[in-house]
Amino acid sequence: MGKVLGIISEYNPFHNGHLYHLEQSKKLTGANYTIAIMGGNFTQRGSTSIIDKWSKTEMALNCGIDLVIELPLLYSISSAENFADGAIKILDSLKVVDYISFGAETSEIDLLDKIANVLYKEPKAYKDLLSTEMKKGLSFPKARENALMSYLPDSNNYEHILSSPNNILGIEYLKALKRYKSNIKPISVARFESGYNDLNYSGNIASATAIRNIIKNGGFDIIRRLLPPPCYSILMDNIKQGHIVPDLSAFERQIIYNLRKMDVEEIAELPDVTEGLEFAIKKSANACNTLHEFFTFIKSKRYTATRIQRILLYALLGITKKDMALSKKINPYIRVLGLNNRGKFLISEIAKSNPKLEIITSVKRFYENSNNKNLNLLLDKDIWATNVYTIAYDFDSCNNLDFTKKLVTI
């Protein structure tokens, strides 16, 4: 059937940098088919997707992806480790994927792999260094970076690697491939010109962060040259329909309401809440009316802004530590969001390769036939997240789109 390439993405939105990554990945691997495991309506850094998951699917299919599979919510809004773990579990379960390609600030995959080996094996000397760094009151990412820099020989080679979010995700993908003893071969494509959080743009390339910022400021003429033409049209259709959700501040009143309603014990059950952080969150929620005030109030070197933002998202969507623990124990279903004719062939081959795999093309039909409580709960969270997401629309805030939206086909 030829070679199959897997890509883990958010496509928030799909831009020229993503197109460059896709084309380079196909060239490097000689892949005949491409599968994207894509986050849905909320993102790994604890924010919103600027357009809904079906619009992102349409963008991806128009630009060369053959099959789009949703990364379930409990993974897509989790830490880098669980985000990567869930996506790799899905790709590996398909039994047809030959390569995974990810974008990073470096194409030196050997360096990323050496770091992944340390994090996978966790030698005692490294764990002792990490414990020492954590005792300094640092955030976990910073403590881990310091511990790795102390543990690894020739640490100067790694300094530029450990400060990049995309490199960190790449390392987590490599670690997950080791954990599941996967035969999928990883490759890395260096990001072209624009960094992950770079708010500047050059020519026709900009980061998704910069693009979302430009959209919020109404710079639509600039956006035209930063997105492939089909993606620009899809984005503008969403803007005209009032279906843009710029960031988490669209839900700030709901979040603060939920936190004020919750008692301290309930806040303590939100994922990522540790070491008495629930008391600071409760105090901040009781004293603030906006998320900007909230972040200013709760700022701490021990907790990154991304971690706090994810906690707020958990409070909005009703995600608990028990839910997140479940996601780590189970293998997720395969929820198809869209496909082309080559994608239809892939689905047929996937079903042959792994007949026991739960493949969802109709949510209604899945619920009618499924007795798996764990998978049902996983899907419940996806459906609820969509129902919450559409509250932020200017118009047509429909409920239950997961039941009424058809597969996106190109």
C-alpha positions in Angstrom: 0.0 0.0 0.0 3.0 2.3 0.1 4.4 4.4 3.0 2.2 6.1 5.5 3.2 9.3 7.3 1.8 10.4 10.7 1.7 14.0 11.8 0.5 15.2 15.3 -0.9 18.7 15.1 -3.3 21.4 16.3 -3.4 23.4 13.0 -4.6 26.5 14.8 -5.0 27.5 12.0 -3.3 25.7 9.2 -0.7 28.1 7.7 2.2 28.2 5.2 4.6 26.9 7.8 2.5 23.8 8.2 2.3 23.4 4.5 6.1 23.6 4.3 6.4 21.0 7.1 4.0 18.6 5.3 5.6 18.9 1.9 9.1 18.4 3.4 8.0 15.4 5.4 6.5 13.8 2.4 9.7 14.4 0.5 12.0 13.1 3.2 9.9 9.9 3.8 8.6 9.2 0.3 5.2 8.8 1.9 2.2 7.9 -0.2 -0.5 8.6 2.5 -0.7 11.1 5.3 -2.6 10.9 8.6 -3.0 13.8 11.0 -3.8 13.3 14.6 -5.3 16.7 15.4 -6.3 18.4 18.6 -9.9 19.7 18.7 -11.6 22.8 19.9 -9.2 23.5 22.9 -5.4 23.3 22.9 -2.5 21.9 24.7 -1.4 25.2 26.1 -4.7 25.7 27.8 -6.5 27.9 25.3 -9.1 27.8 22.5 -8.7 26.8 19.0 -9.5 30.0 16.9 -11.8 28.0 14.6 -13.6 24.7 15.2 -12.2 21.3 14.6 -14.3 20.6 11.4 -13.0 23.8 9.8 -9.4 22.9 10.7 -10.1 19.4 9.2 -11.2 21.0 6.0 -8.1 23.1 5.9 -5.9 20.1 6.4 -7.6 18.0 3.7 -7.4 20.8 1.2 -3.6 21.1 1.8 -2.6 17.4 1.4 -3.6 15.5 4.5 -5.6 12.3 3.6 -7.1 11.4 6.9 -7.8 13.5 10.0 -8.3 11.8 13.4 -9.2 13.8 16.5 -7.0 13.6 19.5 -9.5 13.2 22.3 -9.9 16.2 24.7 -8.3 14.6 27.7 -5.0 14.3 25.8 -5.3 17.5 23.7 -5.5 19.8 26.7 -3.0 17.9 28.9 0.7 18.3 29.6 3.2 17.8 26.8 3.8 14.3 28.1 0.2 13.1 28.1 -0.6 15.0 24.8 2.3 13.1 23.1 1.4 9.8 24.8 -2.2 9.9 23.6 -1.3 10.8 20.1 1.4 8.1 19.8 -1.0 5.5 21.3 -3.4 6.3 18.4 -0.8 6.3 15.7 0.7 3.0 16.9 -2.7 1.4 17.2 -3.4 2.0 13.6 -0.7 -0.6 12.6 -0.2 1.0 9.2 2.0 4.1 10.0 5.6 4.0 8.9 6.8 7.5 9.9 6.0 10.3 12.3 7.3 13.8 11.4 7.2 16.7 13.8 8.3 20.3 13.5 11.1 21.5 15.8 13.6 24.2 16.2 16.3 21.6 15.2 16.5 18.8 12.7 19.2 17.1 14.9 16.9 14.2 15.9 19.9 12.4 17.6 20.2 15.1 20.2 16.4 15.0 20.9 16.7 11.2 21.1 19.5 11.3 23.7 17.3 13.6 25.9 14.3 11.3 25.4 16.4 8.3 26.5 17.2 10.0 29.8 13.6 11.0 30.4 12.4 7.5 29.5 14.9 5.5 31.6 15.2 8.2 34.4 18.6 7.1 35.8 19.0 7.7 39.6 21.6 10.4 39.1 19.2 12.4 36.9 16.3 11.9 39.3 18.5 13.2 42.2 19.4 16.3 40.2 15.7 16.9 39.4 14.7 16.6 43.0 17.4 19.1 44.0 16.2 21.6 41.4 12.5 21.2 42.4 13.4 22.0 46.0 14.6 25.5 44.7 10.9 26.3 44.1 11.3 26.3 40.3 8.5 25.2 37.9 8.8 21.6 36.8 9.9 22.5 33.2 12.7 24.7 34.4 13.8 22.2 37.1 13.8 19.5 34.5 15.8 21.6 32.0 18.4 22.4 34.7 18.7 18.8 35.8 19.2 17.6 32.2 21.8 20.3 31.6 23.7 19.1 34.6 23.3 15.4 33.8 24.1 15.4 30.1 27.7 15.5 28.9 28.5 18.4 26.5 25.5 20.3 27.8 26.3 23.2 25.5 24.9 21.1 22.7 21.5 20.9 24.4 21.0 24.4 25.7 19.2 25.7 22.6 17.1 22.6 22.5 15.5 22.5 25.9 14.1 26.1 25.8 11.7 25.4 22.8 8.1 24.1 23.2 8.3 22.3 19.9 11.5 20.6 20.8 10.0 19.5 24.1 7.0 18.0 22.3 9.3 16.2 19.9 11.2 14.8 22.9 7.9 13.6 24.4 7.0 11.9 21.0 10.3 10.1 21.0 9.8 9.0 24.6 6.3 7.7 23.9 7.6 5.7 20.9 10.1 4.0 23.2 7.5 3.4 25.9 5.3 1.5 23.4 8.2 -0.1 21.6 6.8 1.3 18.4 8.2 0.5 15.0 7.2 4.0 13.7 10.3 5.8 12.6 10.6 9.5 13.7 11.9 12.4 11.6 12.2 16.1 12.5 11.8 19.0 10.2 13.4 22.3 11.4 10.9 25.2 11.6 11.3 27.6 8.7 12.1 31.2 9.8 9.4 31.7 12.5 9.6 30.3 16.0 6.7 28.8 18.0 5.8 31.9 20.0 7.2 34.5 17.6 4.8 37.4 17.1 6.8 38.7 14.1 6.4 37.4 10.5 8.7 37.3 7.5 7.4 37.2 3.9 4.7 34.6 3.8 5.7 32.7 7.0 4.4 33.3 10.5 3.8 31.2 13.6 0.3 30.2 14.5 0.6 32.5 17.6 1.4 35.5 15.4 -1.4 34.7 13.0 -4.0 34.4 15.8 -2.7 37.8 17.2 -3.1 39.4 13.7 -6.6 38.0 13.4 -7.6 39.4 16.8 -6.3 42.8 15.6 -8.2 42.6 12.3 -5.2 42.3 10.0 -6.9 40.3 7.3 -4.9 41.6 4.4 -1.7 40.3 6.1 -3.4 37.0 6.9 -4.1 36.4 3.2 -0.4 35.9 2.4 0.3 33.8 5.5 -2.2 31.0 4.8 -2.6 28.7 1.8 -5.6 30.1 -0.3 -8.1 27.4 0.7 -7.3 28.0 4.4 -7.7 31.7 4.0 -11.2 31.2 2.5 -12.2 28.8 5.3 -10.9 31.3 7.9 -12.8 34.2 6.4 -16.0 32.2 6.2 -15.7 31.6 9.9 -15.0 35.2 10.6 -18.1 36.3 8.6 -20.2 33.7 10.5 -19.0 35.0 13.9 -17.5 31.6 14.6 -14.1 32.8 15.8 -13.0 32.0 19.4 -9.7 34.0 19.9 -8.6 32.8 23.3 -9.7 31.6 26.8 -10.8 35.1 27.7 -14.0 34.4 25.7 -15.0 32.3 28.7 -13.5 34.3 31.6 -16.9 34.9 33.3 -17.8 31.3 33.1 -14.4 30.3 34.5 -14.5 32.7 37.4 -18.1 31.7 38.1 -17.1 28.0 38.2 -14.1 28.6 40.5 -16.2 30.8 42.9 -18.8 28.0 43.0 -16.3 25.3 43.7 -15.0 24.7 47.2 -11.3 24.3 47.9 -11.5 20.5 47.9 -13.1 20.5 44.4 -10.4 22.8 43.1 -7.8 20.5 44.5 -9.2 17.7 42.3 -8.4 19.6 39.1 -5.4 18.2 37.2 -2.1 20.0 37.8 -3.3 21.4 41.1 -0.7 20.5 43.7 1.1 21.7 46.9 -1.8 23.8 48.1 -2.2 25.7 44.9 -6.0 25.3 45.3 -6.0 27.9 48.1 -4.3 30.5 45.9 -6.7 29.8 43.0 -9.7 30.1 45.3 -8.4 33.4 46.7 -7.6 34.8 43.2 -11.1 33.8 41.8 -12.8 35.5 44.7 -10.8 38.7 44.2 -10.8 39.0 40.3 -13.3 39.7 37.6 -11.0 39.1 34.6 -8.4 36.4 33.6 -5.8 39.2 33.2 -6.3 40.1 36.9 -6.3 36.5 37.8 -2.9 35.8 36.2 -1.4 38.9 37.8 -2.8 37.9 41.2 -1.5 34.3 41.1 1.8 34.8 39.3 4.6 32.5 40.7 7.9 31.2 39.4 6.8 27.7 40.5 3.9 27.5 38.2 4.1 28.4 34.5 1.5 30.5 32.9 0.6 27.6 30.6 0.0 25.3 33.6 -2.3 27.9 35.2 -4.1 28.4 32.0 -4.7 24.6 31.6 -6.1 24.5 35.2 -8.6 27.2 34.2 -9.6 25.2 31.2 -10.1 22.1 33.4 -12.3 24.2 35.6 -14.3 25.4 32.6 -14.8 21.9 31.2 -15.2 20.0 34.4 -12.1 17.9 34.0 -10.8 16.1 37.1 -7.6 14.3 38.2 -9.6 11.0 38.0 -10.5 11.8 34.3 -6.9 12.5 33.5 -5.7 9.4 35.3 -8.1 7.3 33.2 -6.7 8.8 29.9 -3.3 7.4 30.9 -4.6 3.9 31.5 -6.6 3.3 28.3 -6.1 3.2 24.6 -8.3 5.8 22.9 -10.8 5.3 20.1 -10.1 6.4 16.5 -12.5 9.4 15.9 -12.5 10.3 12.2 -13.2 14.0 11.5 -12.5 13.9 7.8 -10.9 12.2 4.9 -10.5 12.1 1.1 -10.6 9.0 -1.2 -7.1 8.1 -0.1 -8.2 8.4 3.5 -11.1 6.0 2.8 -8.6 3.5 1.6 -6.5 4.1 4.7 -9.5 3.4 7.0 -10.1 0.2 5.1 -6.5 -0.9 5.6 -6.5 0.2 9.3 -9.6 -1.9 9.9 -7.9 -4.9 8.3 -4.7 -4.5 10.3 -6.5 -4.1 13.6 -10.0 -5.5 13.5 -10.6 -4.8 17.2 -9.9 -1.1 16.9 -12.8 1.2 17.8 -13.2 3.5 14.7 -15.8 6.2 15.1 -17.3 7.8 12.0 -20.8 8.4 13.6 -21.0 9.4 17.3 -24.7 8.4 17.4 -23.9 4.9 16.1 -21.0 4.5 18.4 -23.1 5.2 21.5 -25.8 2.8 20.3 -23.3 0.0 20.0 -20.6 0.7 22.7 -20.6 -0.9 26.2 -17.2 0.4 27.0 -17.7 2.9 29.9 -14.2 4.3 29.6 -14.4 5.1 25.9 -17.9 6.5 26.4 -16.6 8.9 29.1 -13.7 9.9 26.8 -16.2 10.8 24.1 -18.5 12.5 26.6 -15.7 15.0 27.3 -15.2 15.7 23.6 -18.9 16.4 23.1 -19.2 18.6 26.2 -16.1 20.6 25.1 -17.8 21.3 21.7 -21.0 22.4 23.4 -19.0 24.8 25.6 -16.9 26.0 22.7 -19.9 27.2 20.6 -21.1 29.4 23.5 -18.4 31.9 22.4 -19.9 32.2 18.9 -21.4 35.5 17.9 -24.2 33.7 16.0 -25.6 30.2 15.7 -24.4 28.8 19.0 -25.6 25.3 18.3 -25.5 22.4 20.7 -24.5 18.8 20.0 -22.6 19.5 16.8 -20.7 16.2 17.3 -23.9 14.5 16.5 -25.1 16.6 13.6 -21.9 17.5 11.8 -21.0 15.1 9.0 -17.6 13.8 8.2 -15.6 16.4 6.2 -14.9 14.9 2.8 -12.8 16.3 0.0 
